[in-house]
Amino acid sequence: TRSVSAFLLNRSSNLDLFTFNGKTYIRKDYTILSTEGHRLRCSFVEPEPECRPSVEMPVVIYLHGNSSSRLEGLRMCPHLLRRDINLFVFDFAGCGLSEGEYLSLGYHEKEDIKVVIDFVCNLPGVSSIGLWGRSMGAATTMLYGHKDPRVKAMVMDSPFACFSDTAKDLARRVIKLPNFVFSAAISIVASTIKKKNGLDIKKLNPIDCAELTETPCFFIHANKDELINKEHSDKLFEKVKGVKFLENCEGGHNSKRPRELIVKVGKFLNKYLRGIEEDDRS
């Protein structure tokens, strides 16, 4: 097994400084190596040393959705930084500035989360780790997060419980055919995909991991999600053990989430990563 130091290939000399809430923050860019040998481009946002409230601080690792990038996660900075929670974002292989040709919707990406967490845990001043995923990133969070005790909280926005079911739902909206036809078609597609990049879509079932999950979970799903039916989050929520929350909101899959909902997520993370419980007026 390679040491974490071997994952670090390059740190950009171009560091971005910015001010927020009277504190100065720094964004450092890194490149780490994925399990498939791809260079993953990453960014870490934390306070300047003189602005840190404590030596060690929690970090949220944001996992973006399909056809997206780490820029999606950087939008969460204000909600996390004001709670003294730092943010680590990265481009999955095949996305943004990272290397790679294919996405596997969580199948291979779940192994890359371990690489990222290993790297983050070896950065100076990191206390606890939380995962915040959306869509593909949310499914990947469930596929991996349940088995790593370093993960103290998980936020999942629009995850799928079973990819085959999602594919069937999407196909039915376009073509009206009997179920056995869809099943046969998906089997053919699954075989082709597996030969091309090793992805077995029949094993993309976060629901199988949900019943093994005891980590505090916060689910988000839009009522009119046109890509992943909100029933997927309902099923995952039902299976998860331990502390769990589910919030539905208006809009579709890619709609902007209401500010009050993101505030609730911030409070959830503050409680389970920092042990601080905010009152309802915060």
C-alpha positions as CSV (number, residue, x, y, z in Angstrom):
1,T,0.0,0.0,0.0
2,R,1.4,3.4,-1.0
3,S,1.9,6.0,1.7
4,V,-0.2,9.1,1.6
5,S,2.8,11.2,0.7
6,A,3.1,9.2,-2.5
7,F,-0.3,10.5,-3.6
8,L,0.9,14.1,-3.5
9,L,2.2,14.9,-7.0
10,N,2.1,18.6,-7.0
11,R,0.9,21.6,-5.0
12,S,0.3,24.7,-7.0
13,S,2.4,27.8,-6.0
14,N,-0.7,29.9,-6.9
15,L,-2.6,30.3,-3.7
16,D,-5.8,32.3,-3.5
17,L,-6.4,34.5,-0.5
18,F,-9.9,35.9,0.3
19,T,-11.7,37.5,3.3
20,F,-15.0,36.3,4.7
21,N,-16.7,37.3,8.0
22,G,-13.6,39.3,9.0
23,K,-11.2,36.3,8.6
24,T,-8.6,35.7,5.9
25,Y,-8.9,32.3,4.2
26,I,-6.5,30.5,1.8
27,R,-7.4,28.1,-1.0
28,K,-4.6,25.6,-1.8
29,D,-4.7,23.5,-4.9
30,Y,-3.4,19.9,-4.9
31,T,-3.1,17.0,-7.3
32,I,-3.4,13.5,-5.9
33,L,-3.4,10.1,-7.6
34,S,-6.6,8.0,-7.9
35,T,-6.7,4.3,-7.5
36,E,-6.9,4.0,-11.3
37,G,-3.8,6.1,-11.7
38,H,-5.6,9.3,-12.7
39,R,-4.5,12.8,-11.5
40,L,-7.3,14.3,-9.5
41,R,-7.3,18.1,-9.1
42,C,-8.3,19.2,-5.7
43,S,-8.8,22.4,-3.6
44,F,-8.7,23.0,0.1
45,V,-10.1,26.0,1.8
46,E,-9.0,26.9,5.4
47,P,-8.3,30.0,7.5
48,E,-4.9,31.6,7.6
49,P,-3.0,30.4,10.7
50,E,-3.7,33.6,12.7
51,C,-7.4,33.3,12.0
52,R,-7.9,29.7,13.1
53,P,-10.2,29.3,16.1
54,S,-8.3,26.2,17.1
55,V,-5.3,24.2,16.0
56,E,-7.5,21.3,14.7
57,M,-10.7,21.9,12.7
58,P,-13.2,19.6,11.0
59,V,-13.3,19.3,7.2
60,V,-16.1,18.5,4.8
61,I,-15.2,16.7,1.6
62,Y,-17.7,17.6,-1.1
63,L,-18.5,15.1,-3.8
64,H,-20.0,16.7,-6.9
65,G,-22.6,15.2,-9.3
66,N,-22.4,13.8,-12.8
67,S,-21.2,16.2,-15.5
68,S,-20.1,18.7,-12.8
69,S,-16.9,19.7,-11.0
70,R,-15.5,20.9,-7.7
71,L,-16.8,24.4,-8.4
72,E,-20.2,23.0,-7.3
73,G,-18.8,22.4,-3.8
74,L,-17.0,25.7,-3.5
75,R,-20.5,27.3,-3.4
76,M,-20.9,25.8,0.0
77,C,-18.0,27.8,1.5
78,P,-20.1,30.5,3.2
79,H,-22.3,28.0,5.0
80,L,-19.3,26.0,6.3
81,L,-16.7,28.6,6.9
82,R,-19.0,30.7,9.2
83,R,-19.3,27.5,11.3
84,D,-15.5,27.0,11.4
85,I,-15.7,23.9,9.2
86,N,-13.1,23.8,6.4
87,L,-13.9,22.5,2.9
88,F,-12.0,20.1,0.6
89,V,-13.3,19.7,-3.0
90,F,-12.0,17.7,-6.0
91,D,-12.9,16.8,-9.6
92,F,-13.8,13.2,-10.0
93,A,-11.8,11.4,-12.7
94,G,-13.2,12.3,-16.1
95,C,-14.6,15.6,-14.7
96,G,-13.3,19.2,-14.5
97,L,-9.5,19.3,-14.7
98,S,-8.9,15.8,-13.5
99,E,-7.6,13.1,-15.8
100,G,-9.7,10.1,-16.9
101,E,-12.2,9.3,-19.7
102,Y,-15.1,7.6,-18.0
103,L,-17.3,8.2,-15.0
104,S,-18.7,5.1,-13.2
105,L,-21.4,6.8,-11.1
106,G,-19.8,5.7,-7.9
107,Y,-18.6,2.2,-8.7
108,H,-14.9,3.2,-9.0
109,E,-15.3,6.6,-7.4
110,K,-16.0,5.1,-4.0
111,E,-12.4,3.8,-3.9
112,D,-11.2,7.3,-4.7
113,I,-12.9,8.7,-1.7
114,K,-10.6,6.6,0.5
115,V,-7.6,8.1,-1.3
116,V,-8.9,11.6,-0.7
117,I,-9.8,10.9,3.0
118,D,-6.3,9.4,3.5
119,F,-4.8,12.6,2.0
120,V,-7.0,15.0,4.0
121,C,-6.4,13.2,7.3
122,N,-2.7,13.7,6.8
123,L,-3.0,17.5,6.3
124,P,-2.1,19.4,9.4
125,G,-4.8,20.6,11.7
126,V,-7.7,18.2,10.7
127,S,-9.9,16.9,13.4
128,S,-13.0,15.2,12.0
129,I,-14.3,14.4,8.5
130,G,-17.7,14.8,6.9
131,L,-18.9,13.9,3.4
132,W,-21.4,16.0,1.4
133,G,-22.5,14.5,-1.9
134,R,-25.0,15.4,-4.6
135,S,-26.6,13.0,-7.1
136,M,-23.7,10.7,-8.2
137,G,-21.6,12.1,-5.3
138,A,-24.5,11.3,-2.9
139,A,-24.7,7.7,-4.1
140,T,-20.9,7.5,-3.8
141,T,-21.1,8.8,-0.3
142,M,-23.4,6.0,0.7
143,L,-21.4,3.4,-1.1
144,Y,-18.2,4.3,0.8
145,G,-19.1,6.3,3.9
146,H,-20.7,3.5,5.9
147,K,-17.4,1.5,6.2
148,D,-15.0,4.2,7.2
149,P,-15.1,5.2,10.9
150,R,-13.2,8.4,10.1
151,V,-16.4,9.7,8.5
152,K,-18.5,11.3,11.3
153,A,-21.4,12.7,9.3
154,M,-22.9,12.3,5.8
155,V,-25.1,14.7,3.7
156,M,-26.7,13.1,0.6
157,D,-28.6,15.3,-1.8
158,S,-30.6,13.4,-4.5
159,P,-28.9,9.9,-4.2
160,F,-30.2,6.9,-6.1
161,A,-30.9,3.7,-4.2
162,C,-30.5,1.4,-7.1
163,F,-29.0,2.5,-10.5
164,S,-30.9,-0.1,-12.5
165,D,-34.2,1.2,-11.2
166,T,-33.2,4.8,-12.0
167,A,-32.3,3.8,-15.6
168,K,-35.6,2.0,-16.0
169,D,-37.5,5.1,-14.7
170,L,-35.7,7.4,-17.1
171,A,-36.3,5.0,-20.1
172,R,-40.1,4.7,-19.3
173,R,-40.5,8.5,-19.5
174,V,-39.3,8.3,-23.1
175,I,-40.6,5.0,-24.4
176,K,-43.6,3.0,-23.2
177,L,-42.6,-0.7,-23.2
178,P,-43.2,-3.7,-20.9
179,N,-40.9,-4.2,-17.9
180,F,-39.2,-7.4,-19.4
181,V,-38.1,-5.4,-22.4
182,F,-36.4,-2.8,-20.3
183,S,-34.8,-5.5,-18.2
184,A,-33.4,-7.2,-21.3
185,A,-32.2,-3.9,-22.7
186,I,-30.4,-2.9,-19.5
187,S,-28.7,-6.3,-19.3
188,I,-27.3,-5.8,-22.8
189,V,-26.2,-2.2,-22.0
190,A,-24.7,-3.4,-18.6
191,S,-22.6,-6.1,-20.5
192,T,-21.3,-3.5,-23.0
193,I,-20.3,-1.1,-20.2
194,K,-18.6,-3.8,-18.1
195,K,-16.4,-4.8,-21.1
196,K,-15.5,-1.2,-21.8
197,N,-14.5,0.1,-18.3
198,G,-15.2,-2.6,-15.8
199,L,-18.3,-1.0,-14.4
200,D,-21.0,-3.5,-13.3
201,I,-24.1,-1.3,-13.1
202,K,-26.0,-4.2,-11.5
203,K,-23.8,-3.7,-8.4
204,L,-24.5,0.0,-8.2
205,N,-26.9,-0.4,-5.3
206,P,-26.4,2.1,-2.4
207,I,-29.5,0.6,-0.7
208,D,-27.3,-2.5,0.1
209,C,-25.0,-0.2,2.1
210,A,-27.8,1.8,3.8
211,E,-28.7,-1.0,6.3
212,L,-25.0,-1.1,7.3
213,T,-24.8,2.6,8.0
214,E,-24.8,3.9,11.5
215,T,-23.1,7.3,10.7
216,P,-25.4,10.3,11.2
217,C,-27.1,11.0,7.8
218,F,-28.9,14.0,6.3
219,F,-30.9,13.3,3.1
220,I,-32.2,16.0,0.7
221,H,-34.5,15.4,-2.2
222,A,-36.6,17.6,-4.5
223,N,-40.2,16.7,-4.8
224,K,-40.2,17.1,-8.6
225,D,-36.8,15.5,-9.3
226,E,-37.0,14.6,-13.0
227,L,-33.9,12.3,-12.9
228,I,-34.0,10.5,-9.6
229,N,-37.4,9.9,-8.0
230,K,-37.5,11.1,-4.4
231,E,-38.6,7.6,-3.4
232,H,-34.9,6.6,-3.7
233,S,-34.0,8.9,-0.7
234,D,-37.1,7.6,1.1
235,K,-35.9,4.0,0.8
236,L,-32.3,4.8,1.9
237,F,-33.6,6.8,4.8
238,E,-35.8,3.9,5.9
239,K,-32.8,1.5,5.9
240,V,-30.2,3.7,7.6
241,K,-29.6,2.9,11.3
242,G,-28.8,5.5,13.9
243,V,-29.3,9.3,13.6
244,K,-31.0,10.4,10.4
245,F,-32.8,13.3,8.8
246,L,-34.8,13.7,5.6
247,E,-35.8,17.0,4.1
248,N,-37.8,17.4,0.9
249,C,-37.8,20.7,-1.0
250,E,-39.5,22.2,-4.1
251,G,-37.9,22.1,-7.5
252,G,-36.1,19.5,-9.6
253,H,-32.9,17.6,-9.6
254,N,-30.6,20.6,-10.4
255,S,-32.7,23.3,-8.7
256,K,-31.0,25.7,-6.2
257,R,-31.7,24.4,-2.7
258,P,-33.5,26.9,-0.4
259,R,-31.2,28.8,1.9
260,E,-33.1,27.6,5.0
261,L,-32.4,24.0,4.0
262,I,-28.7,24.6,3.6
263,V,-28.7,26.3,7.0
264,K,-30.2,23.1,8.5
265,V,-27.4,21.1,6.8
266,G,-24.8,23.5,8.3
267,K,-26.3,23.0,11.8
268,F,-26.3,19.2,11.3
269,L,-22.6,19.3,10.4
270,N,-21.8,21.6,13.2
271,K,-23.3,19.2,15.7
272,Y,-21.8,16.0,14.5
273,L,-18.4,17.3,13.4
274,R,-17.8,20.0,16.1
275,G,-20.2,18.9,18.9
276,I,-21.9,22.3,18.8
277,E,-25.7,22.5,18.7
278,E,-27.1,25.7,17.3
279,D,-30.5,27.1,18.4
280,D,-33.3,27.6,15.9
281,R,-32.4,31.3,15.6
282,S,-28.9,30.8,14.3
